[in-house]
Every structure is written in C-alpha cells, then in structure tokens.
C-alpha cells in the first residue's frame, strides 16, 4: 500500500505489477525494508513511479510517567519485543504514503506521536538520499529488453469494425505480419503487445492508417494487389485498398497497366480523395517512386 500513491496510471503504464521481497536475514522491520527494495526494483524495471518511497520503523520505551519515554529509530528485534510501540512510517520527500502502528500500552501522548513522526521523517530522508539515491536515482526510461512491451492508442469506437475486419480478417493480418498481440476495448482503447519495438510500431502504424479519414494530398505506400484494364488496386494497410487509374500511373501515356506494374510491386501514391461511391483514388505520377 505504501507504493500505491506513486504508481503511474493505467493509461501511462498499462502493465500488471507484482513485486516479491525475499528476506534472507532480519533483525528489524522486514516490511519497511521491502518498501525500500520494492521502490528501487520498480525503478530498475522501468516502472515510471512518481517518487522513490522509503520506510522506517520507530519504537518506544516508557517509564512511570508520561514524560518518561524514549523514541527509538530503526528498532531491532529485541527493541521491538521489549518495547511498547512499533510505529512504521513510509513515504517520499514530500509526505507520508502509509502508516502502521502497534502498541502495548493504553495510548500515546501527542508529544510521543510528534517526536516519532519527526524522527521517522529524518530517517526516511537519510535512507532516500544516502542509501537509495546512490543506487538508483530515477526510473529507467524503458522496461527491460526481454520484457513484454505495451503500446496504447485511442481510436474512434466507430472505427473498431474497420480494424477487426470481416470475421477478423484485418486484425489477424496485422498480427500475422507483425507478430504482435492486439486487444481492443469497446471505448476504442487499443493495446499492442510484443517484445520487438519495431514490429509494435509497424502494427500501430497499420492501425492508424486503417482508422484515418483520408484526405486529398496524403502520401502513402502500398502494394499492388490487383491489376485491371482501367488501373491497379493498391493495398496500403490490411483490408484497405485504393485504386490508381491507368491515366494516373505515370506522366507518359500507357496502353497497358502491366507495362509499368506487376502484382506485388511496392509503390508510393498520393491520395486524390474519394469518389462518389466512397472509394479512395490514388495517383502515382504526382509522387517520386
């Protein structure tokens, strides 16, 4: 719980996070040690936490009167066993993120609580600055090389059908070509998962192309998938095609499309907009091939 306030939102870091702390030897508070270790491990793993978090435990030994007491910082096992209080405080430089307290007496006076908070703050600051910061100062910019990566984008919910395609044809084609995993929520949130960043970027670009409203002047690249007497059809994304009329293939007049293009050719085209039936029209002669 001490780390929850500094975790990034799901929109920024859409991962499930699980930390495991293994204690090999203990003569103090293992819970506070696990907070420090977990904070550093999250930063080392590339989790963009807002601030580093440290924890410390304070103890208490009381006498016969309310004024007769000693607040101990970073208590050991014996001090915890024979003492009257185990006061655990975790937080950042800016404030406290979690508190837990166990006492063996009937209650605490205000001065005891104030001193405990003051001493744990000083100890927490020392741990953050002198122990944790030299080891790792801030979260790494990326998750580990072999860790699964996730990229999230938002699309118009009305475009979900375009991405999925008839019976999943389009989305399966993207997955087959890039090797990524794709998850789409009803609100249009798209998660692209994989281990190779280049393949993920390619999949994201395909999705963006599919969901884009094409305007005149846009430059795209695609592959010749069909040749007719009147022109050629160019697939520029899975399930997305446009047509280049024979008169728009090159600046010189040609009699046959096959004289210039063959199936599988990769070409660069300029969008001329859509015809009356909503089909996308392209031109090759207006761009450098």
C-alpha positions in Angstrom: 0.0 0.0 0.0 2.9 2.4 0.6 3.8 2.3 -3.1 0.3 2.7 -4.5 0.2 6.5 -4.3 3.3 6.8 -6.6 2.4 4.2 -9.2 1.6 5.6 -12.7 -2.0 5.5 -14.0 -3.0 2.6 -16.3 -3.2 4.9 -19.3 0.5 5.7 -18.8 1.7 2.3 -17.9 -0.8 -0.5 -18.7 1.0 -3.3 -17.0 0.1 -5.6 -14.2 2.7 -5.0 -11.4 3.8 -7.6 -8.9 6.8 -7.3 -6.5 8.2 -10.0 -4.4 10.6 -9.3 -1.5 12.7 -12.2 -0.1 14.3 -11.6 3.3 17.4 -13.7 3.9 18.2 -12.3 7.4 16.4 -9.9 9.7 17.0 -8.0 12.9 14.4 -5.3 12.3 11.4 -4.3 10.2 11.2 -6.5 7.1 8.1 -4.7 5.9 9.9 -1.3 5.7 12.9 -3.0 4.1 10.6 -4.4 1.5 9.2 -1.0 0.8 12.7 0.4 0.1 13.7 -2.6 -2.0 10.4 -2.7 -4.0 10.7 1.1 -4.7 14.2 0.6 -6.2 13.2 -2.6 -8.1 10.3 -0.8 -9.7 12.6 2.0 -10.9 15.1 -0.6 -12.1 12.4 -2.4 -14.0 11.4 0.8 -15.8 8.2 1.5 -14.0 7.7 5.3 -14.1 6.8 5.8 -10.4 6.4 9.4 -9.4 8.8 9.4 -6.4 11.0 7.0 -4.6 9.5 5.6 -1.4 11.3 4.6 1.8 10.1 3.1 5.1 11.4 3.2 8.6 10.2 1.8 12.0 10.3 3.6 15.3 10.0 2.1 18.8 9.2 3.3 22.2 10.3 2.6 25.8 8.3 4.2 28.5 8.8 4.8 32.2 6.5 5.6 35.1 5.2 9.0 33.9 4.0 10.4 30.6 7.2 12.4 30.3 9.5 9.5 30.9 10.0 7.9 27.5 12.5 7.3 24.7 11.6 7.1 21.0 13.9 4.7 19.1 14.6 4.9 15.4 15.1 1.8 13.2 14.4 -0.6 16.0 16.0 -4.1 16.2 14.3 -7.3 17.1 14.9 -7.1 20.9 13.8 -3.5 21.0 10.6 -4.4 19.2 10.0 -7.4 21.6 10.6 -5.5 24.8 9.4 -2.0 23.6 5.9 -0.5 23.9 5.4 0.6 20.3 6.2 -0.4 16.7 5.4 2.7 14.6 6.1 2.2 10.9 6.1 5.2 8.5 6.7 5.1 4.8 6.8 8.0 2.3 8.7 10.2 -0.1 10.4 13.6 0.5 7.1 15.3 0.1 5.0 13.3 2.5 3.8 10.1 4.1 2.2 7.3 2.0 1.5 4.7 4.7 1.4 4.4 8.5 1.1 1.3 10.6 1.3 1.3 14.4 1.2 -1.5 17.1 1.3 -0.5 20.8 1.4 -2.5 24.0 0.3 0.4 26.3 -3.1 2.0 26.6 -2.3 5.0 24.4 0.2 7.6 23.2 0.6 11.3 24.1 0.7 13.9 21.4 4.4 14.7 22.1 5.3 11.0 21.6 3.5 10.9 18.2 5.0 14.2 17.1 8.5 13.0 18.0 8.0 9.7 16.3 6.9 11.3 13.1 9.7 13.8 13.2 12.4 11.1 13.8 11.0 8.8 11.1 11.0 11.7 8.6 14.7 12.4 9.3 15.5 8.7 9.0 13.4 8.4 5.8 15.2 11.3 4.2 18.5 9.8 5.1 17.6 6.5 3.5 16.3 8.2 0.4 19.3 10.5 -0.1 22.2 8.4 1.2 21.3 4.8 0.5 18.7 4.6 -2.2 19.6 7.5 -4.4 23.3 6.4 -5.0 22.0 3.0 -6.1 19.3 4.3 -8.5 18.2 7.9 -8.7 15.2 7.7 -11.1 13.2 5.1 -13.1 14.8 3.7 -16.2 13.4 5.1 -19.4 12.2 1.7 -20.7 11.3 -1.7 -19.4 13.8 -4.5 -19.8 15.0 -5.6 -23.2 13.2 -9.0 -22.8 10.1 -7.8 -21.0 6.8 -7.7 -22.9 6.1 -4.1 -24.1 2.7 -2.5 -24.4 1.7 0.5 -26.6 -1.7 2.0 -26.2 -3.5 4.2 -28.7 -7.0 5.5 -28.8 -9.2 5.2 -31.9 -12.8 6.2 -32.8 -15.0 3.4 -31.4 -16.9 3.6 -34.8 -13.6 2.5 -36.5 -13.3 -0.7 -34.4 -15.0 -2.7 -37.1 -12.5 -1.4 -39.7 -9.6 -2.6 -37.6 -11.2 -6.0 -36.9 -12.4 -6.6 -40.4 -14.9 -9.2 -41.7 -14.6 -12.2 -39.4 -11.4 -10.8 -38.0 -9.6 -10.8 -41.3 -7.9 -7.4 -41.0 -6.7 -7.7 -37.4 -5.5 -11.2 -38.0 -3.5 -10.0 -41.0 -1.8 -7.3 -38.8 -1.0 -9.9 -36.2 0.4 -12.3 -38.8 2.6 -9.6 -40.4 4.0 -8.1 -37.2 3.9 -10.9 -34.6 2.2 -8.7 -32.0 -0.9 -9.2 -29.9 -3.7 -6.7 -30.2 -6.6 -6.1 -27.7 -9.4 -3.6 -28.4 -11.8 -2.3 -25.8 -15.3 -1.1 -26.6 -14.3 2.5 -25.9 -11.7 2.4 -28.7 -8.6 1.8 -26.5 -6.2 -0.4 -28.4 -3.3 -2.2 -26.7 -0.5 -3.6 -28.9 1.7 -6.1 -27.1 5.0 -7.6 -28.1 8.8 -7.8 -27.4 10.1 -6.2 -30.6 9.5 -2.4 -30.6 9.9 -2.1 -34.4 7.2 -4.7 -35.0 4.9 -2.9 -32.5 5.5 0.4 -34.2 4.6 -1.2 -37.5 1.3 -2.6 -36.1 0.4 0.8 -34.6 1.1 2.5 -37.9 -1.2 0.0 -39.7 -4.0 0.6 -37.2 -3.6 4.4 -37.6 -3.7 4.1 -41.4 -6.8 1.9 -41.2 -8.6 4.4 -38.9 -7.5 7.6 -40.7 -10.0 9.6 -42.7 -8.1 10.0 -45.9 -7.8 13.5 -47.3 -6.6 14.8 -50.6 -2.8 15.2 -50.7 -1.8 12.4 -48.2 1.2 10.4 -49.3 1.0 6.6 -48.6 2.9 3.5 -49.5 1.4 0.2 -50.5 1.5 -3.0 -52.6 -0.1 -3.8 -55.9 -2.7 -6.5 -55.2 -4.8 -6.4 -58.4 -4.5 -5.2 -61.9 -7.4 -4.3 -64.2 -7.6 -2.8 -67.7 -8.5 0.5 -66.2 -5.9 0.7 -63.4 -4.4 -1.1 -60.4 -5.6 -1.6 -56.8 -3.1 -0.7 -54.1 -3.3 -2.2 -50.6 -1.8 0.3 -48.2 -2.9 -1.4 -45.0 -4.5 -4.8 -44.2 -8.1 -4.6 -45.6 -7.6 -1.1 -47.0 -7.3 -0.6 -50.8 -7.4 2.3 -53.2 -7.3 2.5 -57.0 -4.8 4.1 -59.3 -6.4 4.8 -62.7 -4.3 4.0 -65.7 -4.1 7.7 -66.5 -2.6 8.4 -63.1 0.2 5.8 -63.1 2.8 7.8 -65.0 3.2 11.1 -66.8 3.5 9.4 -70.1 0.5 7.8 -71.8 0.5 4.0 -71.5 -1.7 1.4 -73.2 -1.4 -1.4 -70.6 -1.1 -1.3 -66.8 1.1 -4.4 -67.0 3.7 -2.4 -68.9 4.5 -0.5 -65.7 3.2 -2.5 -62.8 3.2 -6.1 -61.7 1.5 -7.8 -58.7 3.4 -7.3 -55.5 5.2 -4.1 -56.6 5.6 -1.6 -53.7 4.6 1.9 -54.8 4.2 5.4 -53.3 0.9 7.1 -54.0 -0.8 10.4 -53.4 -4.4 10.4 -52.2 -6.8 12.2 -54.5 -9.8 11.9 -52.2 -12.8 9.6 -52.6 -15.1 9.1 -55.5 -18.9 9.3 -55.3 -19.1 5.7 -54.0 -16.6 6.4 -51.2 -13.7 4.6 -52.8 -10.2 6.0 -52.4 -8.4 7.2 -55.5 -4.7 7.4 -55.9 -2.1 8.9 -58.2 1.4 7.6 -58.8 2.6 10.2 -61.3 2.4 13.0 -58.7 5.0 11.5 -56.4 8.6 10.3 -56.8 8.8 6.5 -56.9 
